Amino acid sequence: MEVATQDPALNAIIGGILLVVFGSLAYGIYASFGPGKKDLRDTIDEHARMHELGIAHGHSPKDKHNPARSLF
């Protein structure tokens, strides 16, 4: 039988990567569902509301045909 050798440096690198990945995942869950969620905004919902009110992207009648205001 062959004896498998393990490199401690490789184990440290893999452990560090796993620590960063799982730490980021845990922080994301905490920020989304924990007390930090009070500071989060739903920017997509805010943008949709602005469209409903007619104030998103400068959709006022004076800017409607102004090529300088066009994004495309």
Beta strands, then each sheet from edge to edge (+ up, - down):
end
